Amino acid sequence: MLRWRLISAAVIIAFFAGLCWLDLYWNFGRPGIWLLVVGVAVVPAAAGEIVRLLQSGGHRPLPWVIHAGILLVFGSATVPILWRDYPDDCPLGKLGWPLSALAAALVLAFIGEMLRYREPGQSIVPLSLSFMAIGYVGLLSTFFVALRLHGGNQWGMVALVSLIAVVKMGDTGAYTLGQLAGRHKLAPTLSPGKTVEGAVGGILASWLGAWVVFHWVAPQIVTTDVVPPAWWAWMAYGTIVALAGMIGDLAESLLKRDVGQKDSSGWLPGLGGVLDTMDSLLIAAPAAYMCWIVGLVGP
């Protein structure tokens, strides 16, 4: 299991690093264009996994509604990437697109349940589950795009890399220290393998990830002079993003535990499914975006 986990992780990291390089230096004036390859592959797969998880718990949401809603919301966030010379004064800005698409997706969910309505007591639960799935996978995934577009080509790449580095370093630190010194269960009923010691290790590792990004990676990407954030700022960023990532991990554990599943799928050997790989990132992405927007880190 560990061998396959390392192999899968190495392949994903190498592939993503190559796309980041292309997206930074050969994006044809459209930052994010190459990374859309990841979105096109990952988001539909995640949509399929959330549908299968819900169905395995005996629920009956409409699969086509969830798939269409998630793709609509995520796809709308890419409008500023695909629209060459996107106007700075567009009334929708960048976040207005996914919010408008989310509203449309929710209406679509209502229409879907209206079309199959036969008797009382059969609509509210699947309708609510569709809302949850579209918001969880669709809306939260749009913050990856928002980070990539924040601050221009170079700083946008730093913002996205900082999210992934901090979260995945935190995951690694939590797993390592939890295995070595874990004694006190963090959420014994929800996720028995997670410990308080592991959570501490995750935060410490996230600090290291934040320090590496802002003191070493950012100066390699940004061509102008880079002033690293104050020590308390990158530590606060690491802590906030790491804690959000832990919540994201537990959030998917809640879904899987409730429907009696260990993994969201077996798509990635040793890692489980797409949702198992990106669960912590989904919740951490809006937290990281807010940190960048309020100026805790970045230019």
DRENVEXTOR-377036 format. One line per 4 residues: number of its first residue (from 1); for each residue x, y, z of N, C-alpha, C. Coordinates in nm, 3 decimals, always signed. Layout:
% DRENVEXTOR-377036
NUM	X Y Z X Y Z X Y Z  ...
END
This chain:
% DRENVEXTOR-377036
1	+0.083 -0.121 +0.000 +0.000 +0.000 +0.000 +0.086 +0.126 +0.000  +0.187 +0.130 +0.088 +0.274 +0.247 +0.094 +0.349 +0.267 -0.037  +0.393 +0.156 -0.098 +0.467 +0.166 -0.224 +0.379 +0.228 -0.332  +0.255 +0.180 -0.343 +0.165 +0.236 -0.443 +0.128 +0.380 -0.412
5	+0.119 +0.411 -0.284 +0.089 +0.549 -0.243 +0.200 +0.643 -0.289  +0.326 +0.601 -0.270 +0.440 +0.684 -0.309 +0.449 +0.696 -0.461  +0.423 +0.586 -0.532 +0.429 +0.589 -0.678 +0.321 +0.683 -0.733  +0.199 +0.669 -0.684 +0.090 +0.754 -0.731 +0.119 +0.901 -0.702
9	+0.168 +0.928 -0.581 +0.199 +1.066 -0.543 +0.309 +1.124 -0.632  +0.412 +1.043 -0.661 +0.522 +1.091 -0.745 +0.475 +1.123 -0.886  +0.388 +1.038 -0.942 +0.336 +1.062 -1.077 +0.252 +1.189 -1.079  +0.167 +1.207 -0.980 +0.081 +1.325 -0.975 +0.164 +1.452 -0.961
13	+0.265 +1.449 -0.873 +0.349 +1.567 -0.850 +0.425 +1.603 -0.977  +0.483 +1.503 -1.044 +0.560 +1.529 -1.166 +0.470 +1.587 -1.276  +0.353 +1.529 -1.293 +0.260 +1.577 -1.395 +0.214 +1.719 -1.364  +0.180 +1.745 -1.239 +0.131 +1.878 -1.201 +0.242 +1.982 -1.212
17	+0.364 +1.945 -1.173 +0.476 +2.039 -1.183 +0.502 +2.077 -1.328  +0.493 +1.980 -1.418 +0.512 +2.009 -1.560 +0.405 +2.103 -1.614  +0.279 +2.082 -1.574 +0.173 +2.170 -1.618 +0.188 +2.311 -1.560  +0.235 +2.319 -1.436 +0.258 +2.451 -1.375 +0.365 +2.527 -1.452
21	+0.470 +2.458 -1.492 +0.577 +2.524 -1.569 +0.522 +2.577 -1.701  +0.445 +2.492 -1.772 +0.383 +2.536 -1.896 +0.288 +2.652 -1.873  +0.211 +2.643 -1.766 +0.110 +2.743 -1.739 +0.171 +2.877 -1.699  +0.291 +2.873 -1.645 +0.357 +2.996 -1.604 +0.427 +3.064 -1.721
25	+0.494 +2.986 -1.806 +0.580 +3.043 -1.909 +0.524 +3.035 -2.052  +0.425 +2.947 -2.075 +0.373 +2.928 -2.211 +0.221 +2.926 -2.209  +0.162 +3.027 -2.146 +0.017 +3.028 -2.132 -0.055 +3.114 -2.236  +0.020 +3.170 -2.333 -0.040 +3.249 -2.442 -0.120 +3.368 -2.390
29	-0.073 +3.424 -2.278 -0.143 +3.538 -2.220 -0.270 +3.502 -2.145  -0.289 +3.372 -2.118 -0.408 +3.326 -2.046 -0.366 +3.240 -1.927  -0.328 +3.301 -1.816 -0.289 +3.221 -1.699 -0.399 +3.123 -1.659  -0.359 +2.999 -1.639 -0.453 +2.895 -1.602 -0.494 +2.805 -1.715
33	-0.456 +2.839 -1.839 -0.504 +2.763 -1.954 -0.455 +2.618 -1.953  -0.329 +2.597 -1.914 -0.277 +2.461 -1.910 -0.331 +2.383 -1.790  -0.351 +2.452 -1.679 -0.401 +2.383 -1.560 -0.548 +2.343 -1.573  -0.615 +2.398 -1.675 -0.750 +2.352 -1.702 -0.753 +2.204 -1.738
37	-0.639 +2.153 -1.785 -0.630 +2.009 -1.814 -0.660 +1.929 -1.687  -0.607 +1.977 -1.575 -0.633 +1.910 -1.447 -0.781 +1.921 -1.411  -0.836 +2.042 -1.427 -0.976 +2.061 -1.393 -1.069 +1.976 -1.477  -1.041 +1.968 -1.606 -1.126 +1.890 -1.697 -1.124 +1.742 -1.660
41	-1.010 +1.695 -1.608 -1.001 +1.554 -1.569 -1.054 +1.529 -1.429  -1.022 +1.618 -1.337 -1.049 +1.593 -1.195 -1.193 +1.623 -1.156  -1.247 +1.735 -1.201 -1.381 +1.775 -1.156 -1.490 +1.676 -1.198  -1.495 +1.633 -1.326 -1.596 +1.531 -1.359 -1.577 +1.401 -1.282
45	-1.450 +1.363 -1.259 -1.425 +1.241 -1.181 -1.476 +1.256 -1.038  -1.451 +1.373 -0.978 -1.499 +1.398 -0.843 -1.652 +1.400 -0.838  -1.714 +1.454 -0.943 -1.861 +1.454 -0.951 -1.914 +1.310 -0.952  -1.849 +1.224 -1.032 -1.891 +1.085 -1.036 -1.874 +1.015 -0.902
49	-1.768 +1.050 -0.830 -1.744 +0.986 -0.701 -1.845 +1.030 -0.596  -1.881 +1.158 -0.594 -1.979 +1.203 -0.496 -2.115 +1.140 -0.524  -2.148 +1.121 -0.653 -2.273 +1.053 -0.688 -2.270 +0.909 -0.638  -2.159 +0.838 -0.661 -2.149 +0.699 -0.618 -2.153 +0.686 -0.466
53	-2.090 +0.780 -0.396 -2.096 +0.777 -0.250 -2.240 +0.791 -0.200  -2.312 +0.885 -0.257 -2.450 +0.906 -0.214 -2.536 +0.784 -0.248  -2.515 +0.727 -0.365 -2.593 +0.610 -0.404 -2.561 +0.490 -0.316  -2.435 +0.477 -0.274 -2.398 +0.364 -0.189 -2.464 +0.372 -0.053
57	-2.506 +0.494 -0.013 -2.578 +0.510 +0.112 -2.728 +0.494 +0.097  -2.772 +0.451 -0.020 -2.914 +0.429 -0.043 -2.991 +0.554 -0.084  -2.920 +0.662 -0.116 -2.986 +0.786 -0.155 -3.010 +0.787 -0.307  -3.102 +0.873 -0.349 -3.142 +0.874 -0.491 -3.136 +1.014 -0.552
61	-3.024 +1.082 -0.544 -3.014 +1.210 -0.615 -3.008 +1.183 -0.766  -3.044 +1.282 -0.844 -3.037 +1.268 -0.989 -2.893 +1.286 -1.035  -2.828 +1.183 -1.087 -2.688 +1.196 -1.129 -2.666 +1.306 -1.232  -2.756 +1.318 -1.329 -2.735 +1.417 -1.435 -2.743 +1.558 -1.380
65	-2.823 +1.579 -1.278 -2.831 +1.712 -1.216 -2.700 +1.746 -1.147  -2.645 +1.651 -1.073 -2.520 +1.675 -1.002 -2.406 +1.698 -1.099  -2.395 +1.612 -1.199 -2.289 +1.628 -1.299 -2.301 +1.762 -1.372  -2.421 +1.791 -1.419 -2.441 +1.917 -1.494 -2.418 +2.038 -1.405
69	-2.467 +2.033 -1.281 -2.451 +2.145 -1.190 -2.306 +2.172 -1.156  -2.230 +2.067 -1.127 -2.089 +2.083 -1.092 -2.011 +2.137 -1.210  -2.034 +2.081 -1.328 -1.962 +2.127 -1.447 -2.000 +2.271 -1.482  -2.126 +2.306 -1.461 -2.170 +2.442 -1.488 -2.100 +2.542 -1.396
73	-2.096 +2.511 -1.268 -2.035 +2.602 -1.170 -1.885 +2.613 -1.193  -1.817 +2.499 -1.205 -1.673 +2.504 -1.225 -1.639 +2.567 -1.359  -1.712 +2.529 -1.463 -1.684 +2.583 -1.596 -1.701 +2.733 -1.601  -1.799 +2.786 -1.528 -1.821 +2.930 -1.530 -1.702 +3.006 -1.471
77	-1.632 +2.944 -1.375 -1.517 +3.011 -1.314 -1.402 +3.027 -1.412  -1.403 +2.950 -1.521 -1.294 +2.957 -1.618 -1.319 +3.062 -1.726  -1.432 +3.131 -1.721 -1.462 +3.233 -1.822 -1.350 +3.336 -1.834  -1.297 +3.391 -1.722 -1.187 +3.489 -1.735 -1.061 +3.431 -1.798
81	-1.045 +3.298 -1.795 -0.929 +3.235 -1.860 -0.954 +3.220 -2.009  -1.071 +3.173 -2.045 -1.101 +3.144 -2.185 -1.134 +3.269 -2.265  -1.182 +3.372 -2.198 -1.220 +3.497 -2.264 -1.095 +3.584 -2.277  -1.039 +3.588 -2.397 -0.919 +3.669 -2.419 -0.954 +3.817 -2.396
85	-0.861 +3.888 -2.333 -0.880 +4.029 -2.300 -1.006 +4.049 -2.216  -1.019 +3.965 -2.115 -1.132 +3.975 -2.024 -1.138 +4.115 -1.963  -1.251 +4.184 -1.974 -1.258 +4.323 -1.928 -1.244 +4.337 -1.777  -1.156 +4.428 -1.734 -1.137 +4.449 -1.591 -1.263 +4.504 -1.525
89	-1.345 +4.574 -1.602 -1.464 +4.635 -1.545 -1.590 +4.549 -1.563  -1.572 +4.420 -1.591 -1.688 +4.332 -1.604 -1.767 +4.331 -1.474  -1.896 +4.358 -1.477 -1.975 +4.365 -1.354 -1.970 +4.237 -1.270  -1.951 +4.123 -1.337 -1.946 +3.996 -1.263 -1.810 +3.973 -1.199
93	-1.709 +4.050 -1.239 -1.576 +4.026 -1.185 -1.530 +3.885 -1.217  -1.470 +3.819 -1.119 -1.427 +3.680 -1.138 -1.512 +3.583 -1.055  -1.552 +3.623 -0.935 -1.632 +3.533 -0.851 -1.780 +3.538 -0.885  -1.823 +3.641 -0.955 -1.964 +3.650 -0.991 -2.011 +3.540 -1.085
97	-1.922 +3.492 -1.169 -1.957 +3.385 -1.262 -1.998 +3.257 -1.190  -1.914 +3.203 -1.100 -1.956 +3.080 -1.032 -2.077 +3.101 -0.941  -2.093 +3.218 -0.882 -2.210 +3.241 -0.799 -2.337 +3.241 -0.883  -2.331 +3.304 -1.000 -2.446 +3.303 -1.091 -2.475 +3.162 -1.140
101	-2.368 +3.088 -1.172 -2.385 +2.950 -1.217 -2.442 +2.862 -1.107  -2.401 +2.888 -0.981 -2.454 +2.812 -0.869 -2.605 +2.833 -0.857  -2.648 +2.957 -0.872 -2.792 +2.984 -0.868 -2.864 +2.907 -0.978  -2.807 +2.907 -1.099 -2.868 +2.833 -1.210 -2.870 +2.683 -1.183
105	-2.763 +2.632 -1.122 -2.755 +2.489 -1.092 -2.859 +2.448 -0.989  -2.883 +2.534 -0.892 -2.984 +2.503 -0.790 -3.124 +2.501 -0.852  -3.150 +2.594 -0.944 -3.277 +2.593 -1.016 -3.290 +2.464 -1.097  -3.179 +2.423 -1.159 -3.179 +2.299 -1.237 -3.214 +2.179 -1.149
109	-3.162 +2.179 -1.026 -3.194 +2.069 -0.934 -3.342 +2.066 -0.901  -3.401 +2.182 -0.882 -3.546 +2.187 -0.858 -3.622 +2.132 -0.979  -3.581 +2.173 -1.098 -3.650 +2.126 -1.219 -3.638 +1.975 -1.232  -3.522 +1.922 -1.203 -3.503 +1.778 -1.211 -3.597 +1.702 -1.119
113	-3.612 +1.751 -0.996 -3.703 +1.684 -0.903 -3.849 +1.704 -0.943  -3.880 +1.819 -1.002 -4.017 +1.841 -1.051 -4.052 +1.740 -1.159  -3.957 +1.712 -1.247 -3.983 +1.622 -1.360 -4.008 +1.478 -1.315  -3.944 +1.438 -1.205 -3.964 +1.299 -1.163 -4.058 +1.285 -1.042
117	-4.122 +1.392 -1.003 -4.211 +1.385 -0.887 -4.328 +1.291 -0.913  -4.352 +1.201 -0.817 -4.463 +1.106 -0.827 -4.549 +1.105 -0.701  -4.487 +1.118 -0.584 -4.562 +1.110 -0.459 -4.488 +1.187 -0.350  -4.560 +1.225 -0.245 -4.496 +1.302 -0.136 -4.386 +1.222 -0.067
121	-4.292 +1.296 -0.010 -4.187 +1.234 +0.070 -4.068 +1.183 -0.007  -4.059 +1.215 -0.136 -3.952 +1.160 -0.219 -3.860 +1.266 -0.280  -3.879 +1.392 -0.246 -3.806 +1.497 -0.318 -3.707 +1.576 -0.235  -3.740 +1.607 -0.110 -3.659 +1.701 -0.034 -3.519 +1.648 -0.007
125	-3.507 +1.521 +0.031 -3.374 +1.465 +0.062 -3.284 +1.462 -0.062  -3.328 +1.404 -0.175 -3.241 +1.407 -0.294 -3.212 +1.548 -0.343  -3.308 +1.639 -0.329 -3.285 +1.777 -0.368 -3.176 +1.839 -0.281  -3.182 +1.817 -0.151 -3.081 +1.870 -0.058 -2.944 +1.809 -0.086
129	-2.940 +1.680 -0.116 -2.813 +1.615 -0.147 -2.753 +1.668 -0.276  -2.837 +1.699 -0.372 -2.786 +1.760 -0.496 -2.726 +1.897 -0.467  -2.794 +1.977 -0.384 -2.741 +2.107 -0.346 -2.603 +2.090 -0.281  -2.596 +1.994 -0.187 -2.471 +1.972 -0.116 -2.359 +1.931 -0.210
133	-2.387 +1.838 -0.301 -2.284 +1.789 -0.393 -2.235 +1.899 -0.485  -2.327 +1.979 -0.537 -2.289 +2.087 -0.628 -2.205 +2.191 -0.556  -2.244 +2.225 -0.433 -2.167 +2.323 -0.357 -2.032 +2.268 -0.313  -2.030 +2.142 -0.270 -1.907 +2.081 -0.218 -1.802 +2.065 -0.327
137	-1.837 +2.003 -0.436 -1.740 +1.979 -0.542 -1.732 +2.098 -0.638  -1.848 +2.148 -0.681 -1.849 +2.252 -0.782 -1.802 +2.387 -0.733  -1.869 +2.441 -0.630 -1.835 +2.575 -0.583 -1.696 +2.582 -0.520  -1.664 +2.486 -0.434 -1.534 +2.492 -0.367 -1.419 +2.478 -0.466
141	-1.437 +2.401 -0.572 -1.330 +2.384 -0.671 -1.302 +2.512 -0.748  -1.398 +2.605 -0.753 -1.374 +2.729 -0.827 -1.268 +2.816 -0.760  -1.241 +2.792 -0.632 -1.140 +2.873 -0.564 -0.998 +2.838 -0.610  -0.979 +2.720 -0.670 -0.851 +2.691 -0.732 -0.827 +2.787 -0.848
145	-0.931 +2.808 -0.926 -0.921 +2.902 -1.038 -0.901 +3.044 -0.986  -0.975 +3.080 -0.881 -0.964 +3.215 -0.825 -0.823 +3.243 -0.774  -0.761 +3.144 -0.713 -0.623 +3.162 -0.666 -0.528 +3.178 -0.784  -0.547 +3.097 -0.889 -0.457 +3.107 -1.005 -0.468 +3.243 -1.073
149	-0.583 +3.304 -1.068 -0.604 +3.433 -1.134 -0.575 +3.552 -1.044  -0.543 +3.527 -0.919 -0.523 +3.637 -0.825 -0.385 +3.702 -0.844  -0.383 +3.830 -0.866 -0.257 +3.904 -0.868 -0.177 +3.890 -0.996  -0.235 +3.839 -1.103 -0.161 +3.825 -1.228 -0.096 +3.690 -1.243
153	-0.025 +3.671 -1.354 +0.031 +3.542 -1.388 +0.126 +3.487 -1.282  +0.225 +3.567 -1.241 +0.328 +3.516 -1.151 +0.277 +3.497 -1.009  +0.215 +3.600 -0.954 +0.165 +3.589 -0.816 +0.049 +3.490 -0.808  -0.028 +3.477 -0.914 -0.135 +3.379 -0.914 -0.081 +3.237 -0.903
157	+0.031 +3.212 -0.970 +0.093 +3.080 -0.959 +0.145 +3.058 -0.818  +0.206 +3.160 -0.758 +0.253 +3.147 -0.620 +0.137 +3.117 -0.527  +0.024 +3.186 -0.547 -0.093 +3.164 -0.461 -0.141 +3.020 -0.469  -0.151 +2.967 -0.590 -0.198 +2.829 -0.607 -0.098 +2.729 -0.549
161	+0.030 +2.750 -0.578 +0.133 +2.660 -0.526 +0.137 +2.664 -0.374  +0.116 +2.783 -0.316 +0.119 +2.794 -0.170 +0.009 +2.710 -0.107  -0.109 +2.712 -0.168 -0.219 +2.629 -0.116 -0.180 +2.482 -0.115  -0.134 +2.434 -0.230 -0.105 +2.291 -0.242 +0.012 +2.251 -0.153
165	+0.116 +2.334 -0.149 +0.234 +2.302 -0.068 +0.199 +2.296 +0.079  +0.128 +2.396 +0.127 +0.095 +2.401 +0.270 +0.005 +2.286 +0.309  -0.099 +2.259 +0.229 -0.193 +2.153 +0.263 -0.126 +2.016 +0.258  -0.052 +1.989 +0.152 +0.007 +1.856 +0.138 +0.125 +1.835 +0.234
169	+0.199 +1.941 +0.263 +0.301 +1.929 +0.368 +0.235 +1.902 +0.502  +0.121 +1.970 +0.525 +0.047 +1.945 +0.648 -0.004 +1.802 +0.656  -0.056 +1.750 +0.545 -0.103 +1.610 +0.543 +0.012 +1.515 +0.575  +0.128 +1.541 +0.514 +0.245 +1.454 +0.536 +0.292 +1.461 +0.680
173	+0.300 +1.583 +0.735 +0.343 +1.599 +0.874 +0.247 +1.533 +0.971  +0.117 +1.546 +0.944 +0.017 +1.485 +1.031 +0.027 +1.333 +1.028  +0.044 +1.278 +0.909 +0.056 +1.132 +0.896 +0.182 +1.081 +0.965  +0.293 +1.152 +0.943 +0.421 +1.106 +0.998 +0.424 +1.111 +1.149
177	+0.392 +1.226 +1.207 +0.396 +1.237 +1.353 +0.287 +1.154 +1.417  +0.173 +1.142 +1.348 +0.067 +1.057 +1.401 +0.111 +0.912 +1.411  +0.185 +0.865 +1.310 +0.235 +0.728 +1.313 +0.343 +0.708 +1.419  +0.426 +0.810 +1.437 +0.539 +0.798 +1.529 +0.500 +0.820 +1.675
181	+0.412 +0.915 +1.699 +0.386 +0.953 +1.839 +0.239 +0.971 +1.870  +0.149 +0.929 +1.780 +0.007 +0.950 +1.802 -0.045 +0.870 +1.920  -0.106 +0.938 +2.017 -0.161 +0.873 +2.134 -0.306 +0.913 +2.160  -0.337 +1.041 +2.137 -0.468 +1.094 +2.171 -0.551 +1.111 +2.043
185	-0.664 +1.043 +2.038 -0.749 +1.047 +1.919 -0.809 +1.186 +1.899  -0.806 +1.232 +1.775 -0.861 +1.363 +1.743 -1.012 +1.355 +1.721  -1.056 +1.257 +1.645 -1.200 +1.236 +1.620 -1.223 +1.085 +1.614  -1.226 +1.018 +1.730 -1.225 +0.871 +1.733 -1.342 +0.806 +1.660
189	-1.459 +0.867 +1.665 -1.575 +0.806 +1.598 -1.573 +0.831 +1.449  -1.532 +0.951 +1.412 -1.536 +0.992 +1.271 -1.417 +0.939 +1.193  -1.297 +0.953 +1.250 -1.175 +0.910 +1.181 -1.076 +0.859 +1.285  -1.083 +0.731 +1.320 -1.003 +0.676 +1.431 -0.853 +0.689 +1.412
193	-0.805 +0.701 +1.289 -0.661 +0.706 +1.266 -0.599 +0.841 +1.293  -0.678 +0.945 +1.307 -0.624 +1.080 +1.326 -0.605 +1.109 +1.474  -0.492 +1.173 +1.506 -0.458 +1.201 +1.646 -0.428 +1.348 +1.665  -0.432 +1.390 +1.792 -0.397 +1.528 +1.826 -0.251 +1.553 +1.793
197	-0.165 +1.456 +1.823 -0.023 +1.471 +1.792 -0.002 +1.486 +1.641  -0.078 +1.411 +1.563 -0.069 +1.423 +1.418 -0.111 +1.561 +1.371  -0.216 +1.617 +1.433 -0.260 +1.751 +1.396 -0.152 +1.854 +1.426  -0.084 +1.839 +1.538 +0.027 +1.930 +1.571 +0.138 +1.916 +1.468
201	+0.170 +1.792 +1.432 +0.271 +1.770 +1.329 +0.231 +1.829 +1.196  +0.101 +1.825 +1.165 +0.053 +1.885 +1.041 +0.071 +2.035 +1.038  +0.044 +2.102 +1.150 +0.062 +2.248 +1.155 +0.210 +2.284 +1.145  +0.295 +2.211 +1.215 +0.439 +2.238 +1.207 +0.490 +2.221 +1.064
205	+0.446 +2.114 +0.998 +0.488 +2.090 +0.860 +0.432 +2.196 +0.766  +0.312 +2.246 +0.795 +0.254 +2.351 +0.712 +0.334 +2.480 +0.724  +0.388 +2.507 +0.842 +0.476 +2.624 +0.857 +0.598 +2.611 +0.767  +0.655 +2.491 +0.764 +0.770 +2.467 +0.677 +0.731 +2.488 +0.532
209	+0.614 +2.436 +0.492 +0.568 +2.455 +0.355 +0.549 +2.601 +0.321  +0.491 +2.679 +0.412 +0.470 +2.821 +0.388 +0.603 +2.894 +0.378  +0.696 +2.862 +0.465 +0.828 +2.926 +0.462 +0.899 +2.899 +0.330  +0.895 +2.774 +0.284 +0.961 +2.738 +0.159 +0.900 +2.815 +0.042
213	+0.767 +2.823 +0.039 +0.700 +2.891 -0.073 +0.735 +3.039 -0.076  +0.724 +3.107 +0.037 +0.739 +3.252 +0.037 +0.885 +3.299 +0.040  +0.977 +3.213 +0.086 +1.117 +3.253 +0.091 +1.201 +3.193 -0.022  +1.151 +3.089 -0.085 +1.232 +3.025 -0.189 +1.158 +3.014 -0.323
217	+1.035 +2.964 -0.320 +0.962 +2.944 -0.445 +0.920 +3.077 -0.507  +0.862 +3.166 -0.427 +0.814 +3.293 -0.481 +0.924 +3.372 -0.552  +1.045 +3.386 -0.495 +1.149 +3.459 -0.568 +1.191 +3.392 -0.698  +1.169 +3.260 -0.711 +1.201 +3.191 -0.835 +1.095 +3.216 -0.943
221	+0.973 +3.247 -0.902 +0.863 +3.266 -0.996 +0.843 +3.412 -1.033  +0.846 +3.498 -0.934 +0.817 +3.640 -0.955 +0.944 +3.712 -0.998  +0.937 +3.784 -1.108 +1.057 +3.848 -1.164 +1.093 +3.977 -1.093  +0.997 +4.042 -1.029 +1.030 +4.164 -0.953 +1.081 +4.126 -0.815
225	+1.131 +4.225 -0.743 +1.180 +4.199 -0.608 +1.067 +4.149 -0.519  +1.094 +4.042 -0.448 +0.994 +3.980 -0.361 +1.032 +4.004 -0.217  +0.941 +4.064 -0.143 +0.960 +4.082 +0.001 +0.876 +3.978 +0.072  +0.939 +3.880 +0.137 +0.861 +3.775 +0.204 +0.773 +3.835 +0.313
229	+0.658 +3.775 +0.340 +0.575 +3.824 +0.449 +0.648 +3.811 +0.583  +0.603 +3.888 +0.681 +0.659 +3.878 +0.815 +0.642 +3.736 +0.868  +0.727 +3.698 +0.960 +0.725 +3.559 +1.010 +0.587 +3.521 +1.065  +0.522 +3.617 +1.134 +0.392 +3.584 +1.192 +0.286 +3.568 +1.084
233	+0.305 +3.637 +0.968 +0.206 +3.630 +0.861 +0.210 +3.494 +0.791  +0.333 +3.446 +0.756 +0.336 +3.316 +0.688 +0.305 +3.202 +0.785  +0.334 +3.222 +0.915 +0.294 +3.120 +1.013 +0.142 +3.118 +1.030  +0.080 +3.237 +1.032 -0.066 +3.244 +1.041 -0.130 +3.182 +0.918
237	-0.072 +3.211 +0.800 -0.123 +3.153 +0.676 -0.114 +3.001 +0.681  +0.001 +2.950 +0.721 +0.018 +2.806 +0.730 -0.080 +2.743 +0.827  -0.103 +2.808 +0.940 -0.195 +2.754 +1.040 -0.338 +2.754 +0.989  -0.383 +2.866 +0.932 -0.520 +2.876 +0.883 -0.547 +2.773 +0.773
241	-0.456 +2.766 +0.677 -0.476 +2.674 +0.565 -0.466 +2.528 +0.610  -0.373 +2.500 +0.702 -0.360 +2.363 +0.752 -0.484 +2.320 +0.828  -0.537 +2.407 +0.915 -0.658 +2.373 +0.990 -0.777 +2.354 +0.897  -0.787 +2.440 +0.795 -0.894 +2.424 +0.697 -0.880 +2.290 +0.623
245	-0.755 +2.255 +0.592 -0.731 +2.127 +0.526 -0.772 +2.009 +0.613  -0.747 +2.018 +0.744 -0.788 +1.911 +0.836 -0.940 +1.900 +0.840  -1.007 +2.014 +0.841 -1.153 +2.013 +0.839 -1.202 +1.948 +0.709  -1.136 +1.980 +0.598 -1.172 +1.920 +0.471 -1.155 +1.769 +0.471
249	-1.047 +1.723 +0.532 -1.023 +1.579 +0.542 -1.133 +1.512 +0.623  -1.167 +1.574 +0.737 -1.272 +1.518 +0.822 -1.410 +1.528 +0.756  -1.429 +1.632 +0.673 -1.558 +1.648 +0.606 -1.585 +1.529 +0.513  -1.482 +1.491 +0.436 -1.504 +1.376 +0.348 -1.515 +1.248 +0.429
253	-1.441 +1.240 +0.540 -1.455 +1.123 +0.628 -1.598 +1.110 +0.678  -1.661 +1.225 +0.708 -1.801 +1.224 +0.752 -1.890 +1.164 +0.644  -1.871 +1.206 +0.518 -1.953 +1.154 +0.409 -1.931 +1.004 +0.392  -1.805 +0.962 +0.391 -1.775 +0.821 +0.370 -1.824 +0.736 +0.487
257	-1.805 +0.786 +0.608 -1.849 +0.712 +0.726 -2.001 +0.696 +0.725  -2.071 +0.799 +0.682 -2.217 +0.796 +0.685 -2.274 +0.696 +0.586  -2.201 +0.671 +0.475 -2.252 +0.575 +0.376 -2.176 +0.443 +0.380  -2.085 +0.429 +0.479 -2.017 +0.302 +0.497 -1.911 +0.269 +0.394
261	-1.839 +0.372 +0.344 -1.735 +0.349 +0.244 -1.599 +0.391 +0.300  -1.495 +0.317 +0.261 -1.359 +0.349 +0.305 -1.295 +0.453 +0.215  -1.311 +0.439 +0.083 -1.255 +0.531 -0.015 -1.365 +0.579 -0.108  -1.342 +0.695 -0.169 -1.441 +0.745 -0.264 -1.439 +0.665 -0.393
265	-1.324 +0.604 -0.425 -1.313 +0.510 -0.539 -1.174 +0.448 -0.532  -1.143 +0.362 -0.627 -1.009 +0.301 -0.633 -0.930 +0.354 -0.751  -0.963 +0.473 -0.796 -0.906 +0.529 -0.918 -0.755 +0.550 -0.906  -0.706 +0.589 -0.787 -0.564 +0.615 -0.768 -0.507 +0.509 -0.675
269	-0.424 +0.418 -0.725 -0.368 +0.312 -0.641 -0.295 +0.368 -0.519  -0.333 +0.320 -0.401 -0.268 +0.363 -0.278 -0.324 +0.491 -0.220  -0.395 +0.569 -0.301 -0.449 +0.698 -0.253 -0.601 +0.699 -0.246  -0.665 +0.600 -0.307 -0.811 +0.599 -0.308 -0.863 +0.666 -0.433
273	-0.956 +0.758 -0.414 -1.017 +0.826 -0.527 -0.973 +0.970 -0.539  -1.033 +1.038 -0.636 -1.002 +1.179 -0.657 -1.040 +1.261 -0.535  -1.159 +1.236 -0.480 -1.203 +1.310 -0.362 -1.113 +1.283 -0.242  -1.061 +1.162 -0.231 -0.969 +1.130 -0.121 -0.840 +1.210 -0.132
277	-0.802 +1.247 -0.253 -0.680 +1.322 -0.275 -0.701 +1.472 -0.258  -0.818 +1.521 -0.296 -0.840 +1.665 -0.295 -0.933 +1.713 -0.184  -0.975 +1.621 -0.094 -1.071 +1.661 +0.010 -1.020 +1.776 +0.097  -0.894 +1.766 +0.140 -0.839 +1.873 +0.224 -0.823 +2.003 +0.147
281	-0.792 +1.992 +0.018 -0.773 +2.112 -0.065 -0.905 +2.186 -0.088  -1.015 +2.113 -0.096 -1.143 +2.176 -0.126 -1.182 +2.278 -0.019  -1.165 +2.242 +0.107 -1.201 +2.334 +0.216 -1.091 +2.437 +0.236  -0.966 +2.399 +0.212 -0.855 +2.492 +0.234 -0.849 +2.601 +0.128
285	-0.898 +2.574 +0.007 -0.887 +2.671 -0.103 -0.956 +2.804 -0.072  -1.083 +2.806 -0.026 -1.141 +2.937 +0.008 -1.073 +3.005 +0.125  -1.022 +2.926 +0.220 -0.949 +2.987 +0.332 -0.821 +3.053 +0.282  -0.748 +2.985 +0.194 -0.626 +3.044 +0.139 -0.658 +3.168 +0.056
289	-0.766 +3.161 -0.022 -0.804 +3.276 -0.105 -0.833 +3.398 -0.020  -0.903 +3.380 +0.089 -0.934 +3.492 +0.178 -0.806 +3.552 +0.236  -0.709 +3.466 +0.270 -0.581 +3.515 +0.323 -0.511 +3.603 +0.221  -0.515 +3.565 +0.095 -0.454 +3.643 -0.011 -0.533 +3.772 -0.036
293	-0.664 +3.763 -0.034 -0.748 +3.880 -0.063 -0.730 +3.988 +0.043  -0.723 +3.949 +0.170 -0.712 +4.050 +0.277 -0.569 +4.100 +0.294  -0.473 +4.041 +0.220 -0.337 +4.088 +0.226 -0.251 +4.029 +0.334  -0.296 +3.916 +0.393 -0.212 +3.852 +0.494 -0.080 +3.808 +0.432
297	-0.085 +3.760 +0.309 +0.034 +3.722 +0.233 +0.019 +3.779 +0.092  +0.127 +3.779 +0.018 +0.123 +3.826 -0.120 +0.161 +3.974 -0.131  +0.159 +4.026 -0.254 +0.204 +4.162 -0.279 +0.107 +4.267 -0.220
END
